[in-house]
Amino acid sequence: MKRYSYNLARTAIALILLASAVTRSHAGEDATSFPVYEPSWESLNQHEIPDWLLDAKLGLYGHWGIYSVPAFKTEWYGRLMYDKQTRGDAVFNHHVEKYGKQSEFGYKDFIKDFKAEKFDPKEWADLIAKAGAKYAGITVVHHDGFCLWDSKYTRWDAKDMVNGEGIYGTRRWKIETEGPTDKLLYKTGTKTMWSFADNCDAGDVRFTQSGNHLFAFILDWPQSGEVLIKALKTAERVSASNRIKRISLLGSDARIDWKRRDDGLWVRFPKDKPCEYAHGLKIEIDGDLIME
């Protein structure tokens, strides 16, 4: 079940990145030339479907949200865990048996475990492109009302409540990963597959960036309470000044002790975990990030 949830997470992130890449590739040289539409059918009906979309024969869409945590039967889990009438009582009974009474463990209690923790977006984006898909995307809000963007209308969104700050609106950094990836491979018949469920440790790091912030996702909680990110040693220039201003742990208000050394960036983690998987460090850089 966990592997299925992880696959959903990795697939969704790949779809986001692929959709972004496809959109940019067809937007033309002047991205500011897009027309502005009013919130009316008359205005929206003026939109002309682009030729690339008309010519596309395959596109991929996926569902990803809080319901990917229990990952049981349907994306309508958030409704059916309370409702025994609409589509039977399978989801309702499953929830009670696995998590307890709905009054004690509700849908909102899944949020803390909704993380894009162990994914390889490049692999999935390449796979989708090789499949011939010309566009892709995900459902960014479903029946549960949980938004996968930084919504100004609700606090129930991915940026405010999960590691979304280090995912949504970010891009790849010049260094993408730290830690061996061959240990994630396994054979099934003649195929080589990936498994993230039990093979990652605190030495496995994934990087993203946005503005002057670098995000380092530590894929397992360090048992020693400390991590050393070798990619951020002092010899690795991160900006013109090559200075880190401050570091915080996403989802935690605890103070983070750290020191940049010749062998890497040393970070001491707080006592309490903010989540179960993929612990995101938000690293504020002095000046513009060096991207290459």
C-alpha positions in Angstrom: 0.0 0.0 0.0 2.8 2.4 0.8 4.6 1.7 -2.5 1.3 2.5 -4.3 1.0 5.8 -2.5 4.6 6.7 -3.3 4.0 5.9 -6.9 1.1 8.3 -7.0 3.3 11.0 -5.5 6.1 10.5 -8.0 3.7 10.2 -10.9 1.9 13.4 -10.0 5.1 15.4 -9.6 6.3 14.1 -13.0 3.0 15.2 -14.5 3.4 18.6 -13.1 6.9 19.0 -14.5 5.9 17.6 -17.9 2.9 19.8 -18.2 5.0 22.8 -17.3 7.6 21.8 -19.9 5.0 21.2 -22.6 3.3 24.5 -21.9 6.5 26.4 -22.1 7.5 24.7 -25.3 4.3 25.7 -27.1 3.9 29.1 -25.5 6.1 30.9 -28.1 9.0 33.2 -27.5 6.9 35.9 -25.8 5.2 34.4 -22.7 3.6 37.7 -21.9 1.5 37.7 -25.1 -1.2 35.4 -23.6 -4.7 37.0 -23.8 -6.5 37.9 -20.6 -9.9 36.3 -20.0 -12.8 37.5 -17.9 -14.8 35.1 -15.6 -17.6 34.7 -18.1 -18.5 32.1 -20.8 -18.5 34.9 -23.4 -14.9 35.7 -22.7 -13.8 32.1 -22.3 -15.5 31.1 -25.6 -13.1 33.4 -27.4 -10.2 31.1 -26.6 -8.9 29.2 -29.7 -7.7 25.7 -29.2 -4.0 25.6 -30.3 -3.0 23.3 -33.2 -0.6 21.3 -31.0 -3.4 20.3 -28.7 -5.7 19.4 -31.7 -2.9 17.3 -33.1 -2.1 15.6 -29.9 -3.3 12.0 -29.8 -2.4 11.2 -26.2 -2.4 13.1 -23.0 -2.2 12.0 -19.4 -4.0 13.2 -16.3 -3.8 11.9 -12.8 -5.4 12.3 -9.4 -3.2 13.2 -6.5 -4.3 14.5 -3.1 -4.9 13.7 0.5 -6.8 10.5 -0.6 -3.4 9.2 -2.0 -2.4 8.6 1.7 -4.9 5.9 2.5 -4.8 4.9 -1.2 -7.8 2.7 -0.9 -10.1 2.0 -3.9 -11.0 5.6 -4.9 -10.1 9.3 -4.9 -13.5 9.8 -3.3 -12.1 8.4 0.0 -12.7 11.7 1.8 -16.4 11.5 1.2 -17.0 7.7 1.3 -15.1 7.3 4.6 -18.1 9.0 6.2 -20.8 7.8 3.8 -22.1 4.2 3.7 -25.0 4.9 1.3 -23.7 6.4 -1.9 -21.3 3.7 -3.1 -21.5 1.0 -0.5 -19.8 0.7 2.8 -16.4 -0.7 1.8 -14.4 2.6 2.3 -16.3 3.4 5.5 -15.6 0.0 7.0 -11.9 0.0 5.8 -11.3 3.3 7.5 -12.7 2.1 10.9 -10.8 -1.2 10.7 -7.4 0.4 9.8 -7.5 3.9 11.4 -10.3 3.8 14.0 -13.6 5.7 14.3 -14.0 8.7 12.0 -14.7 10.9 15.1 -11.2 10.0 16.4 -9.3 9.9 13.1 -10.8 12.0 10.5 -9.9 12.9 6.9 -7.8 15.9 8.0 -5.5 13.6 10.0 -4.1 12.2 6.7 -2.7 15.6 5.8 0.5 15.2 8.0 1.4 12.2 5.9 0.7 13.7 2.5 4.2 14.3 1.2 5.9 14.1 -2.1 8.6 12.2 -0.3 10.4 9.6 -2.5 10.0 10.5 -6.2 12.2 10.8 -9.3 10.4 13.4 -11.5 12.9 13.2 -14.3 12.5 9.5 -14.7 8.7 9.8 -14.8 8.7 12.8 -17.1 11.0 10.9 -19.5 8.8 7.8 -19.3 5.6 9.8 -20.1 7.3 11.6 -23.0 8.5 8.3 -24.4 5.0 7.0 -24.2 4.1 9.7 -26.7 2.1 12.0 -24.4 1.9 15.6 -25.7 0.4 17.1 -22.5 -0.2 16.1 -18.9 -1.6 17.4 -15.7 -3.2 16.6 -12.4 -6.5 17.4 -10.6 -5.3 20.3 -8.4 -8.5 20.3 -6.2 -11.0 17.5 -5.7 -14.2 17.0 -3.8 -12.4 17.4 -0.5 -11.5 21.1 -1.2 -7.8 20.6 -0.4 -5.9 22.8 -2.8 -2.6 21.8 -4.3 -1.4 25.4 -4.6 -0.9 28.4 -2.3 -4.5 29.5 -2.0 -5.4 32.9 -0.6 -8.9 31.7 0.2 -8.1 28.7 2.5 -5.4 27.4 4.8 -6.2 23.9 3.7 -3.7 23.9 0.9 -0.4 22.1 0.1 1.9 25.1 0.8 0.6 25.9 4.2 0.1 22.3 5.5 2.7 20.1 3.8 6.1 20.3 2.2 4.5 22.0 -0.8 6.6 25.1 -0.4 9.6 23.1 -1.5 7.7 21.5 -4.4 5.1 23.8 -6.0 6.6 26.7 -7.9 10.1 25.3 -7.6 12.6 24.2 -10.3 15.5 21.8 -10.4 18.8 23.0 -9.0 22.3 22.4 -10.6 22.6 19.4 -8.2 19.5 17.2 -8.2 20.4 14.3 -5.8 22.8 13.2 -3.2 23.2 9.6 -2.2 23.5 6.4 -4.3 20.6 5.6 -6.6 21.6 2.0 -7.6 20.2 0.7 -4.3 16.8 1.8 -5.4 16.8 -0.6 -8.3 15.3 -4.1 -8.3 14.5 -6.7 -10.9 11.1 -8.2 -11.7 11.5 -10.6 -14.6 13.3 -8.9 -17.3 12.4 -5.4 -16.1 14.4 -3.1 -13.9 12.1 -1.2 -11.5 12.5 1.4 -8.7 11.6 1.0 -5.1 11.6 3.9 -2.7 9.6 2.5 0.2 12.3 1.0 2.4 15.6 1.8 0.8 16.2 5.5 1.6 18.1 6.8 4.5 19.2 10.2 5.9 22.0 10.3 3.4 19.6 10.5 0.5 18.8 14.1 -0.4 16.8 15.6 -3.2 17.1 19.3 -4.1 14.8 22.0 -5.6 15.0 25.7 -5.7 12.9 28.9 -5.9 14.2 32.4 -5.9 17.0 32.7 -3.4 15.8 29.6 -1.5 17.3 26.1 -1.9 15.2 23.2 -0.6 16.9 19.9 0.5 14.6 17.0 1.2 16.1 14.4 3.5 14.4 11.1 2.7 14.6 9.6 6.2 14.8 11.0 9.7 18.4 10.9 10.9 18.7 8.5 13.9 21.7 10.5 15.2 19.7 13.7 15.0 22.3 15.2 12.5 22.8 15.2 8.8 25.7 16.2 6.6 24.8 17.4 3.1 28.0 17.0 1.2 26.8 18.8 -1.9 26.7 22.0 0.2 30.3 22.0 1.3 32.0 25.4 1.4 33.8 24.8 -2.0 30.4 24.4 -3.7 29.5 28.0 -4.5 25.8 28.7 -4.0 25.8 32.4 -4.8 28.2 35.3 -5.5 28.8 35.8 -1.8 28.6 32.0 -1.2 26.8 32.5 2.1 23.8 30.8 3.7 21.7 33.2 5.7 19.4 30.8 7.6 17.9 27.4 7.6 14.4 26.1 8.8 12.6 22.8 8.7 9.4 22.8 6.8 6.4 22.1 9.1 8.4 22.9 12.3 8.9 26.1 14.4 11.9 24.6 16.1 15.3 26.4 15.9 17.7 24.6 13.5 21.4 24.6 14.4 23.7 24.3 11.4 27.3 25.0 10.2 28.8 25.0 6.8 32.0 23.1 6.7 34.7 22.0 4.3 33.1 18.5 4.2 29.5 19.7 3.9 26.5 21.4 5.5 26.0 20.1 9.0 22.5 20.3 10.3 21.1 19.3 13.7 17.4 18.2 13.6 14.9 19.0 16.4 13.7 16.3 18.7 10.2 16.1 17.2 9.4 15.1 13.6 7.1 17.4 11.7 6.1 14.5 9.4 6.9 10.8 8.8 8.7 11.2 5.4 10.8 13.5 3.4 12.0 16.2 5.8 12.4 19.5 3.9 15.1 21.9 4.8 14.5 25.5 3.6 17.9 27.1 3.0 17.9 30.9 2.4 20.8 32.0 0.3 22.5 35.4 0.4 22.1 36.7 -3.1 21.0 34.9 -6.3 21.4 31.2 -6.5 24.1 29.9 -8.9 22.2 27.6 -11.2 25.0 26.0 -13.2 
